[in-house]
Amino acid sequence: MKDVYENPLCARYASREMQHIFSPDFKFSTWRRLWVALAESEQELGLPITDEQLDEMRAHIDDIDYEKAADYEKRLRHDVMAHIRTYGDACPKAKGIIHLGATSCYVGDNTDSIQMRAALLRVRKLLVNAIGALADFAGANKDVPTLAYTHFQAAQPTTVGKRACLWMQDFLMDLERLEFELDHLKLLGCKGTTGTGASFLELFGGDGQKVLALEEKIAAKMGFAASMPVSGQTYSRKIDAYVLNVLGDIAQSMYKMAQDLRLLAHMKEFDEPFEAEQVGSSAMAYKRNPMRCERICSLSRFVTNTVRNTADTASAQWLERTLDDSANRRIALPEAFLATDGALTLCVNVIRGGRVYPKVMEKHLNEEMPFMATENILMHAVTEGGDRQELHEAIRRHSQAAAVKVKLDGGENDLLDRLLADPAFHLTKEALDGVLDVRKFVGLAPEQTEAFLRDYIRPVLEKYAADLGVEAETNV
């Protein structure tokens, strides 16, 4: 039966890997690993905790009785206490020392940091694969000329590969930001109810050095270089905002690329992957809509809007802590990562399986080339002895007449025929063909593509070679 709401981020879009990171198993087993790390560290610093108690706790990290925990939470109205009781029931010898000296945020906030780190690593893997797919795409199409657009109006030609470098550079900047946040992500630590460490100071008989050492030990056991130097009961919610800003940056890049591809699909210059039995429209059987790119834009829009949520939460925290962040963060943090995961997977899928149509691009170039070539024709005619100002005026008149034929009459652009027939230009068909060589109009686009791939992209792909080759299949 499916008689209750099902989150589409899980049912339709996000990978199993990302779903696991925010699953109950990952979350609550991490709580238990944190309780083990706390107890181990307290024992190492002299508290009377036995090896037998620690062994019992280690033996029950993953066998979580969710029904019992739910029953406890229904009665206690406190999720951390419910899981402390549940863990204690499984570990009767260690029951009395579980969570010793800690506050709820010891497991809650530290787990959030651990989850965000794992999720950022998953995002990094997908981002590197998106860059890798674009690198292959750009390399294969570095010499394929295509019409470039400014204001979505025809401009000078570029190449397909050079255009892909623009998307790739955005992703590369996102990767640099992601790495910064990964490198600077810290645990909350174990500073107690208001961040003063008072409860641990009491446990260690006033020995402040042991309180500091406790945090260092826990951070090391959980794989972090450090904990936050100061905090209230929680870590600063600016950390969430920083991390989600990275996701928002990636979402901007994904949206830009996917929207560009949607425009190119409209012009029949690009097609995203399309399955043999895929239906484009329930009404119009001939339709081949760019639904994957549309989905990338849709999910990316969700992510960019969620970023503002974390900014509002960071702004609204009262003094050493308040609880109006809790329900919000349970939704906003996982869903931002799940949506980013789904959209990035689609990006890899679209670029790997997409198809370009050089003949259509050539057609569009030929339609606009007469106008774009006029400056080169002018220079050629001047070298043949023509007057620059008179020739400029002639080009203006002929261009306007050709535009009228195209726009009002729906005819072909006959500007080149007009210029060939005008004796003032001293043009031959052979000379005109030389002027119209599209390679003279793409500038350094092929060389820029090669240099960008060589100097910026290949080193990154070599650095993250172990992350390449991720599967990027779509569910629906």
C-alpha positions in Angstrom: 0.0 0.0 0.0 1.1 3.6 -0.7 -1.4 5.5 1.3 1.0 8.1 2.9 3.2 10.8 1.4 6.5 9.6 -0.1 9.4 12.0 -0.5 10.2 12.2 -4.2 13.8 13.1 -3.5 14.2 9.5 -2.3 11.6 7.8 -4.5 12.7 9.5 -7.7 15.9 11.5 -7.7 18.6 10.9 -5.1 21.1 8.0 -5.1 21.1 5.3 -2.6 24.5 6.4 -1.4 23.2 9.9 -0.4 20.0 8.5 1.1 22.1 6.2 3.3 24.1 9.1 4.7 20.9 10.7 6.0 19.3 7.4 7.0 18.3 6.4 10.5 20.9 3.7 10.5 23.8 6.1 9.7 22.5 8.7 12.1 21.9 6.6 15.2 24.8 4.3 14.7 26.9 7.5 14.6 25.3 8.6 17.9 26.4 5.3 19.4 29.9 5.6 18.0 30.1 9.1 19.5 29.0 7.7 22.9 31.7 5.0 22.6 34.3 7.7 21.7 33.2 9.7 24.7 33.4 6.8 27.1 36.8 5.6 25.7 38.3 9.0 26.0 36.9 9.5 29.6 38.4 6.2 30.5 41.8 7.1 29.0 41.7 10.3 31.1 41.1 8.5 34.3 37.4 8.1 34.9 36.3 4.8 36.3 34.9 3.2 33.1 35.8 -0.5 32.6 36.9 -2.4 29.5 33.9 -4.6 30.0 31.5 -1.6 29.7 33.3 -0.4 26.6 33.2 -3.8 24.9 29.5 -4.0 25.6 28.9 -0.6 24.0 31.0 -1.5 21.0 29.1 -4.7 20.5 25.8 -2.9 20.1 26.6 0.0 17.8 24.5 -1.2 14.9 21.7 -3.3 16.4 19.3 -0.4 17.1 15.8 -1.3 18.3 13.8 1.4 16.5 10.5 0.2 17.9 11.8 0.5 21.5 13.3 4.0 20.7 10.0 5.2 19.2 8.1 4.0 22.3 10.6 5.8 24.6 10.4 9.0 22.6 6.6 8.9 22.6 6.7 8.8 26.4 9.7 11.1 27.0 9.2 13.6 24.2 13.0 13.6 23.7 14.8 11.8 20.9 18.3 11.7 22.5 17.0 10.4 25.8 14.9 7.8 24.0 18.1 6.5 22.3 20.1 6.7 25.5 17.5 4.5 27.2 17.4 2.1 24.2 21.2 1.8 24.1 21.3 1.3 27.8 18.8 -1.5 27.6 21.1 -3.2 25.1 24.1 -2.5 27.3 23.0 -3.0 30.9 26.6 -3.0 32.3 27.4 0.3 30.6 24.0 1.9 31.1 25.2 4.1 33.9 28.1 5.7 31.9 26.5 6.3 28.5 26.4 10.0 27.6 28.3 10.8 30.8 28.7 14.6 31.1 27.3 15.3 27.7 24.3 17.3 26.4 22.0 16.3 23.5 24.0 18.4 21.0 27.0 16.2 21.7 25.5 13.5 19.5 23.1 15.7 17.5 25.5 18.4 16.2 28.6 16.1 16.0 26.6 13.7 13.9 25.4 16.6 11.7 29.0 17.5 11.0 29.9 13.8 10.2 26.9 13.5 7.9 27.7 16.8 6.1 31.3 15.7 5.6 30.2 12.3 4.2 27.6 14.1 2.0 30.2 16.6 0.7 32.5 13.8 -0.2 29.6 12.2 -2.2 28.9 15.6 -3.9 32.6 16.0 -4.7 32.6 12.6 -6.4 29.7 13.5 -8.6 31.1 17.0 -9.3 34.4 15.5 -10.4 32.5 13.1 -12.7 30.6 16.0 -14.1 33.9 17.8 -14.8 35.3 14.6 -16.3 32.3 14.2 -18.6 32.6 17.8 -19.8 36.3 17.4 -20.3 35.7 14.5 -22.7 32.9 16.4 -24.4 35.0 19.5 -24.8 38.0 17.6 -26.1 35.9 15.8 -28.7 34.3 19.0 -29.9 37.0 21.6 -29.5 37.2 22.2 -33.3 33.4 22.0 -34.0 32.3 25.6 -34.9 29.0 26.8 -33.7 27.3 30.2 -33.5 27.8 32.0 -30.2 25.1 34.2 -28.7 25.1 37.4 -26.6 21.7 38.4 -25.3 20.6 35.2 -27.1 21.2 37.1 -30.4 23.7 35.8 -32.9 27.2 37.0 -32.2 30.6 35.7 -33.4 31.2 32.0 -33.8 32.9 29.9 -31.1 33.3 26.1 -30.8 31.2 23.5 -29.0 34.2 22.6 -26.9 35.0 26.2 -25.9 31.4 26.6 -24.8 31.6 23.5 -22.6 34.7 25.0 -21.0 32.5 27.8 -19.7 30.3 25.3 -17.8 33.4 23.4 -16.7 35.0 26.5 -15.3 32.0 27.1 -13.1 32.1 23.6 -11.8 35.8 23.9 -11.2 35.2 27.0 -9.0 32.5 25.1 -7.1 35.0 22.3 -6.5 37.5 24.7 -5.0 34.8 26.1 -2.6 33.7 22.6 -1.7 37.3 21.7 -0.8 37.6 24.7 1.4 34.5 23.8 3.4 35.6 20.2 3.7 39.0 21.3 4.9 37.5 23.6 7.5 34.7 21.5 8.8 35.0 20.7 12.5 33.1 18.8 15.1 31.2 20.6 17.8 33.2 18.8 20.4 31.9 18.2 23.9 31.5 21.6 25.7 28.4 20.9 27.6 25.1 22.7 27.9 26.3 26.3 27.4 29.7 25.6 25.8 31.7 26.2 29.0 32.7 22.6 29.6 31.5 22.9 33.2 30.1 19.4 33.5 33.3 17.8 32.3 35.4 20.1 34.5 33.4 18.6 37.4 33.9 15.1 36.2 37.7 15.6 36.1 37.9 17.3 39.5 38.7 20.7 38.1 41.4 19.6 35.7 40.9 21.9 32.7 43.6 20.2 30.7 41.7 17.0 30.8 38.6 18.7 29.5 40.6 20.0 26.5 42.2 16.7 26.0 38.8 15.0 26.0 37.8 17.0 22.9 41.0 16.3 21.1 40.7 12.6 21.7 37.0 12.5 20.5 37.8 14.5 17.4 40.7 12.2 16.5 38.5 9.0 17.1 35.9 10.5 14.8 38.4 11.4 12.1 38.4 15.2 12.5 41.4 17.4 13.0 39.7 19.6 15.5 36.6 20.7 17.2 35.1 24.2 17.3 37.3 26.4 19.5 34.2 28.0 21.1 30.5 27.3 21.1 27.3 27.7 22.9 25.3 24.5 23.3 25.4 24.1 19.5 27.9 24.8 16.9 27.4 28.1 15.1 24.6 27.6 12.5 26.7 29.6 10.1 28.4 26.3 9.4 25.2 25.0 7.9 24.9 28.2 5.9 28.5 27.9 4.6 28.0 24.3 3.6 24.7 24.9 1.8 26.2 27.9 0.1 28.5 25.5 -1.6 25.5 23.4 -2.7 23.8 26.6 -3.9 26.8 27.5 -5.9 26.8 24.1 -7.6 23.1 24.4 -8.2 23.7 27.8 -10.0 26.3 26.1 -12.2 24.0 23.1 -13.0 21.1 25.4 -13.8 23.2 27.5 -16.1 24.5 24.5 -18.0 21.1 22.7 -18.2 19.3 25.9 -19.3 21.9 26.5 -22.0 21.3 22.9 -23.2 17.6 23.4 -23.2 18.1 26.4 -25.5 20.3 24.4 -27.8 17.8 21.6 -27.8 15.2 24.1 -29.0 17.5 25.0 -31.9 18.1 21.3 -32.6 21.8 21.6 -32.0 21.8 19.2 -29.0 19.8 16.3 -27.7 20.0 14.8 -24.2 19.8 11.0 -23.9 16.5 9.7 -25.0 15.5 6.1 -24.4 14.1 3.8 -27.1 10.6 3.7 -25.6 10.7 7.1 -23.9 7.6 9.3 -24.4 8.1 13.0 -24.8 4.4 14.0 -24.4 1.2 12.3 -23.6 -0.6 14.3 -26.3 2.1 15.1 -28.9 3.8 11.8 -29.9 6.5 13.5 -31.9 7.8 15.5 -29.0 11.3 15.0 -27.6 11.4 17.3 -24.6 14.7 18.0 -22.7 13.1 16.6 -19.5 16.4 15.7 -17.9 17.8 19.2 -18.2 14.5 20.5 -17.1 14.7 18.3 -14.0 18.2 19.6 -13.3 16.9 23.1 -13.4 14.0 22.2 -11.1 16.1 20.5 -8.5 18.7 23.2 -8.7 16.1 25.9 -8.0 15.0 24.0 -4.9 18.6 23.9 -3.6 19.2 27.6 -4.2 16.0 28.5 -2.3 17.0 26.2 0.6 20.3 28.1 1.0 18.3 31.1 2.3 16.7 28.9 4.9 20.0 28.2 6.6 20.9 31.9 6.5 17.7 32.7 8.3 18.3 30.0 10.9 21.8 31.2 11.5 20.5 34.7 12.1 17.8 33.7 14.5 19.7 31.7 17.1 19.2 33.1 20.6 22.2 33.5 22.9 23.7 30.1 23.7 21.0 28.2 21.8 17.3 27.9 20.9 15.3 25.0 19.5 13.5 26.7 16.6 16.3 25.4 14.4 15.7 21.7 15.1 12.7 20.8 12.9 13.9 23.0 10.2 17.4 21.5 10.0 16.0 18.0 10.0 14.4 18.8 6.7 16.6 21.5 5.1 20.0 19.9 5.4 19.2 16.4 4.1 17.0 17.6 1.3 19.5 20.1 0.0 22.0 17.3 -0.3 19.5 14.8 -1.8 18.4 17.3 -4.4 22.0 18.2 -5.3 22.9 14.6 -5.6 20.0 14.0 -7.9 20.7 17.0 -10.1 24.5 16.3 -10.4 23.8 12.7 -11.3 21.6 14.0 -14.2 24.3 16.4 -15.3 26.8 13.5 -15.7 24.1 11.4 -17.5 23.2 14.2 -19.9 26.8 15.1 -20.9 27.9 11.5 -21.2 25.0 10.5 -23.3 24.1 13.8 -25.1 24.5 14.3 -28.8 25.5 17.4 -30.9 24.4 18.1 -34.4 27.2 19.9 -36.4 25.2 20.1 -39.6 22.5 22.0 -37.8 25.1 24.3 -36.3 26.6 24.8 -39.8 23.2 25.8 -41.1 22.8 28.4 -38.3 26.3 29.7 -39.0 25.5 30.0 -42.7 22.4 31.9 -42.0 24.2 34.5 -39.9 27.6 34.4 -41.6 26.8 37.1 -44.3 26.3 39.7 -41.5 29.3 38.5 -39.5 31.6 38.5 -42.5 30.9 42.1 -43.6 33.9 43.5 -41.6 36.3 41.0 -43.2 34.7 41.7 -46.6 35.2 45.4 -46.0 38.9 44.9 -45.2 39.3 42.8 -48.3 37.7 45.4 -50.6 39.8 48.2 -49.1 43.0 46.2 -49.9 41.7 46.0 -53.5 41.6 49.8 -53.7 38.1 50.6 -52.4 37.1 53.6 -50.3 36.4 52.4 -46.8 33.7 55.0 -46.0 31.8 54.4 -49.3 32.1 50.6 -48.9 30.8 50.9 -45.3 27.7 52.7 -46.5 27.2 50.2 -49.3 27.3 47.3 -46.7 24.8 49.2 -44.5 22.3 49.5 -47.4 22.8 45.9 -48.6 22.5 44.6 -45.1 19.2 46.4 -44.4 17.8 45.2 -47.7 18.8 41.6 -46.9 17.3 41.9 -43.4 14.0 43.0 -44.9 13.9 40.0 -47.2 14.6 37.7 -44.2 12.3 39.2 -41.7 9.4 40.5 -43.7 9.4 38.2 -46.7 10.6 35.1 -44.9 13.3 34.6 -47.6 16.9 33.6 -47.5 19.7 35.9 -46.5 21.0 37.2 -49.9 23.5 39.7 -48.6 26.5 37.9 -50.0 24.9 37.7 -53.5 24.3 41.5 -53.3 27.9 42.1 -52.3 29.2 39.8 -55.1 27.1 41.7 -57.6 28.3 45.1 -56.4 31.4 46.1 -58.5 32.6 48.4 -55.7 33.8 45.4 -53.7 35.8 43.7 -56.5 34.7 40.3 -55.1 35.1 36.9 -56.7 33.5 33.7 -55.6 36.9 32.3 -54.7 37.9 35.4 -52.7 34.6 35.3 -50.9 34.9 31.7 -49.9 38.3 32.5 -48.4 36.8 35.3 -46.4 34.0 33.1 -45.2 36.2 30.3 -43.8 34.6 29.8 -40.4 38.0 29.0 -38.8 38.9 32.6 -39.3 35.9 33.6 -37.0 36.4 31.3 -34.0 39.5 33.1 -32.8 41.5 31.0 -30.3 38.6 28.9 -29.2 40.2 25.5 -30.0 43.5 26.6 -28.5 41.8 28.0 -25.4 40.0 24.7 -25.0 43.2 22.7 -25.2 45.0 24.9 -22.8 42.2 24.9 -20.3 41.9 21.1 -20.3 45.7 20.7 -20.1 46.5 23.3 -17.4 43.4 23.3 -15.2 41.2 20.2 -15.8 43.6 17.3 -16.3 45.4 18.0 -13.0 42.1 17.9 -11.1 41.0 14.7 -12.8 44.4 13.1 -12.0 44.0 14.2 -8.4 40.6 12.6 -8.1 41.1 9.7 -10.5 39.8 7.2 -7.9 36.4 9.1 -7.9 35.9 8.9 -11.7 33.6 6.4 -13.4 30.6 6.8 -11.1 27.3 5.3 -12.4 24.9 8.0 -13.5 21.7 6.2 -14.4 18.3 7.9 -14.0 15.5 6.1 -12.2 12.6 7.8 -14.0 
